[in-house]
Amino acid sequence: MQMVLFRFLFLSGIKILGHVFYSFDFEWVKKPPKNPFKDIRLNLLLNHTSLFEPIFIVALPFSYLWRSAKYATFPAADITMNKLFAGTVLSALVPNSISISRRRDNSWKVFLDTVTAKALIFIAPEGRMKRPNGLDKNGKTMTVRPGIVDVLDKLEGGSILIMHSAGLHHVLPPGQRSPNLFQKIRFRFEYLRLDEYKKSLGYGTKAFRRNVIMDLERRRDRHTSWQEAASSFEVLNF
């Protein structure tokens, strides 16, 4: 219980300090249900650009942070977890931060074993960070990796929260050690019923894996652009 309390206070501190040092432009893609955070099982971050993305905690209610402190699990690249500062912070954020090799080896199985009935999963489906040139560090296009389908296979019931980031290169791009303060951070949340989402993409068919990847890339490309008309979204004022 002491570790749960520590994680909750740590997460709450990020939420509070985030409001002190940054301004936020936050919207829902569509109007969510009355208590959207009540039954979320899976949190997806799309347009992964920075290790500073835990700043999105500012939009999560304290009750959700408490649940995260008890049940959250997420896979993190071993190259990140092996860094003293980043690895320590990520380990402090949630009870299960699993170091993975980005290959479909035993490290991925170890993560999938944490996807239990009570687990609250956080994952960046692209599997690597976008650099300021719009590509990954190897110069390849940012695509959604098929590992997200393995996660969906293990989940039933509840809902999905997609966090669409407008990007954080202006705050902390890959390779920079300290963040730029007093910037505006933009993101959108999208709420989906998990079972309905899987069914709509042909769960149980051979096309399901391809459909999930294509759908998430389509949603990312639309909702991480701030060229969309403001009237298309539900705006939440902090």
C-alpha positions as CSV (number, residue, x, y, z in Angstrom):
1,M,0.0,0.0,0.0
2,Q,2.9,2.4,0.7
3,M,4.1,2.0,-2.9
4,V,0.6,2.6,-4.2
5,L,0.4,5.8,-2.2
6,F,3.9,6.9,-3.4
7,R,2.9,6.3,-7.1
8,F,-0.3,8.2,-6.6
9,L,1.4,11.1,-5.0
10,F,4.0,11.1,-7.8
11,L,1.4,11.0,-10.5
12,S,-0.6,13.7,-8.7
13,G,2.5,15.9,-8.5
14,I,3.0,15.6,-12.3
15,K,-0.7,16.7,-12.8
16,I,-0.3,19.7,-10.5
17,L,3.1,20.9,-11.7
18,G,1.9,20.4,-15.3
19,H,-0.7,23.2,-14.7
20,V,1.9,25.4,-13.2
21,F,4.4,25.3,-16.1
22,Y,2.3,24.7,-19.2
23,S,-1.0,25.7,-20.8
24,F,-3.2,23.0,-22.4
25,D,-5.6,22.8,-25.4
26,F,-7.5,19.6,-24.7
27,E,-10.6,18.3,-26.6
28,W,-12.7,15.1,-26.9
29,V,-13.1,13.8,-30.4
30,K,-16.7,13.1,-29.6
31,K,-18.7,13.8,-26.5
32,P,-17.8,11.0,-24.0
33,P,-20.2,9.3,-21.6
34,K,-20.8,10.9,-18.2
35,N,-18.0,9.0,-16.4
36,P,-15.6,8.1,-19.3
37,F,-12.7,7.0,-17.0
38,K,-14.8,4.5,-15.0
39,D,-14.4,1.4,-17.2
40,I,-11.3,2.1,-19.3
41,R,-9.0,-1.0,-19.8
42,L,-6.7,0.2,-22.5
43,N,-4.9,3.6,-23.0
44,L,-3.3,4.2,-26.4
45,L,-1.0,7.1,-27.1
46,L,-0.8,8.0,-30.8
47,N,1.8,10.3,-32.4
48,H,4.6,9.3,-29.9
49,T,7.2,12.1,-30.1
50,S,8.7,12.5,-26.6
51,L,9.5,10.9,-23.3
52,F,7.7,13.9,-21.8
53,E,4.3,12.5,-22.7
54,P,3.3,11.6,-19.1
55,I,2.4,15.3,-18.9
56,F,-1.0,14.2,-20.4
57,I,-1.7,13.2,-16.8
58,V,-3.1,16.7,-16.3
59,A,-6.3,15.7,-18.0
60,L,-6.9,12.5,-15.9
61,P,-9.0,12.7,-12.7
62,F,-7.3,11.9,-9.4
63,S,-9.5,8.7,-9.1
64,Y,-8.0,7.5,-12.3
65,L,-4.5,8.2,-11.1
66,W,-5.2,6.1,-8.0
67,R,-6.4,3.2,-10.1
68,S,-3.2,3.6,-12.3
69,A,-1.0,3.6,-9.2
70,K,-2.5,0.2,-8.3
71,Y,-3.0,-1.6,-11.7
72,A,-1.2,0.2,-14.5
73,T,1.2,-1.7,-16.8
74,F,3.0,-0.7,-19.9
75,P,5.9,-1.8,-22.2
76,A,8.9,0.4,-22.5
77,A,11.9,0.0,-24.8
78,D,14.9,-1.5,-23.1
79,I,17.1,1.3,-24.4
80,T,14.9,3.7,-22.5
81,M,14.5,1.6,-19.3
82,N,18.3,1.2,-19.2
83,K,18.8,5.0,-18.9
84,L,19.2,5.9,-15.2
85,F,16.8,8.9,-15.1
86,A,14.2,7.8,-17.6
87,G,14.2,4.2,-16.3
88,T,13.8,5.3,-12.7
89,V,11.0,7.7,-13.5
90,L,9.1,5.2,-15.6
91,S,9.4,2.5,-12.9
92,A,8.1,5.0,-10.4
93,L,5.0,5.9,-12.4
94,V,3.3,2.5,-12.5
95,P,3.6,-0.9,-10.8
96,N,4.4,-2.8,-14.0
97,S,6.8,-1.0,-16.4
98,I,8.1,-3.9,-18.5
99,S,11.4,-3.6,-20.4
100,I,11.0,-5.0,-24.0
101,S,13.5,-5.5,-26.8
102,R,11.1,-4.4,-29.6
103,R,11.4,-7.9,-31.0
104,R,8.8,-10.6,-30.7
105,D,10.8,-12.4,-28.0
106,N,10.3,-13.4,-24.4
107,S,10.2,-9.8,-23.2
108,W,7.0,-9.2,-25.2
109,K,5.5,-12.4,-23.6
110,V,6.4,-11.1,-20.2
111,F,4.5,-7.9,-20.9
112,L,1.5,-9.8,-22.2
113,D,1.4,-11.8,-19.0
114,T,0.7,-8.6,-17.1
115,V,-2.5,-8.0,-19.2
116,T,-4.8,-9.4,-16.6
117,A,-8.5,-8.8,-15.7
118,K,-7.6,-5.9,-13.4
119,A,-4.7,-4.4,-15.4
120,L,-4.9,-0.9,-16.8
121,I,-2.8,-1.0,-19.9
122,F,-0.9,2.0,-21.3
123,I,0.9,1.6,-24.7
124,A,2.2,3.6,-27.6
125,P,1.2,1.4,-30.6
126,E,3.8,2.9,-32.9
127,G,6.5,1.4,-30.7
128,R,9.1,4.2,-31.2
129,M,9.4,8.0,-31.2
130,K,8.9,10.3,-34.1
131,R,11.8,12.7,-34.7
132,P,11.3,16.3,-35.8
133,N,11.7,15.3,-39.4
134,G,8.5,13.2,-39.2
135,L,10.3,9.8,-39.3
136,D,11.7,7.5,-36.7
137,K,15.4,7.5,-35.7
138,N,16.1,5.1,-38.6
139,G,14.4,7.3,-41.2
140,K,11.4,5.1,-41.5
141,T,7.7,6.1,-41.6
142,M,5.8,6.0,-38.3
143,T,3.5,3.1,-38.5
144,V,1.4,1.2,-35.9
145,R,3.1,-2.0,-34.9
146,P,1.1,-5.3,-34.8
147,G,1.8,-5.9,-31.1
148,I,-1.4,-3.9,-30.3
149,V,-3.4,-6.7,-31.8
150,D,-1.9,-9.1,-29.3
151,V,-3.1,-6.8,-26.5
152,L,-6.6,-6.6,-27.9
153,D,-6.8,-10.4,-28.2
154,K,-6.4,-10.6,-24.4
155,L,-9.0,-7.9,-23.5
156,E,-12.8,-8.2,-23.2
157,G,-15.3,-5.6,-21.9
158,G,-14.6,-2.0,-20.8
159,S,-13.4,0.7,-23.1
160,I,-10.4,2.2,-24.9
161,L,-9.0,5.7,-24.3
162,I,-7.0,7.0,-27.3
163,M,-4.7,9.9,-26.5
164,H,-4.0,11.8,-29.7
165,S,-1.0,14.0,-29.2
166,A,-0.3,17.1,-31.4
167,G,3.4,16.4,-30.7
168,L,5.9,17.6,-28.0
169,H,9.0,18.4,-30.1
170,H,8.6,22.0,-29.0
171,V,8.8,20.9,-25.3
172,L,11.2,18.0,-25.2
173,P,12.4,16.4,-28.5
174,P,14.3,13.1,-28.5
175,G,17.9,13.7,-27.4
176,Q,17.2,16.9,-25.5
177,R,17.8,16.6,-21.7
178,S,15.7,19.3,-20.2
179,P,12.2,20.4,-21.2
180,N,11.2,23.9,-22.5
181,L,8.8,25.5,-20.0
182,F,5.7,27.6,-20.5
183,Q,4.7,26.0,-23.8
184,K,1.2,25.2,-25.1
185,I,0.5,21.4,-25.2
186,R,-2.3,20.1,-27.4
187,F,-4.0,16.7,-27.3
188,R,-7.4,15.0,-27.9
189,F,-9.0,12.1,-26.2
190,E,-11.1,9.5,-28.0
191,Y,-13.4,7.1,-26.1
192,L,-14.3,3.7,-27.7
193,R,-16.2,0.7,-26.4
194,L,-13.6,-2.1,-26.6
195,D,-15.8,-5.0,-27.7
196,E,-17.7,-2.9,-30.2
197,Y,-14.4,-1.6,-31.6
198,K,-13.0,-5.2,-32.0
199,K,-16.2,-6.3,-33.7
200,S,-16.3,-3.4,-36.1
201,L,-12.8,-4.4,-37.4
202,G,-13.6,-8.0,-37.9
203,Y,-12.3,-9.6,-34.7
204,G,-11.8,-13.3,-35.3
205,T,-11.0,-13.0,-39.0
206,K,-7.7,-12.9,-40.9
207,A,-8.2,-9.3,-41.8
208,F,-8.5,-8.1,-38.1
209,R,-4.7,-7.4,-37.6
210,R,-4.5,-5.4,-40.8
211,N,-7.7,-3.5,-40.1
212,V,-6.6,-2.5,-36.6
213,I,-3.3,-1.1,-37.9
214,M,-5.0,0.8,-40.7
215,D,-7.7,2.1,-38.4
216,L,-5.4,3.4,-35.7
217,E,-3.1,5.1,-38.3
218,R,-6.2,6.7,-39.9
219,R,-7.4,8.0,-36.5
220,R,-3.9,9.3,-35.7
221,D,-3.5,11.1,-39.0
222,R,-6.8,12.9,-38.6
223,H,-7.0,13.6,-34.9
224,T,-3.4,14.7,-34.3
225,S,-3.9,17.5,-36.8
226,W,-5.1,20.8,-35.4
227,Q,-6.3,21.9,-38.8
228,E,-9.7,20.3,-38.1
229,A,-12.6,22.7,-37.4
230,A,-12.9,23.4,-33.7
231,S,-16.7,22.8,-33.9
232,S,-16.0,19.1,-34.7
233,F,-14.8,18.5,-31.2
234,E,-15.9,18.7,-27.6
235,V,-13.7,21.3,-25.9
236,L,-12.8,20.9,-22.2
237,N,-11.6,24.0,-20.5
238,F,-9.1,23.7,-17.6
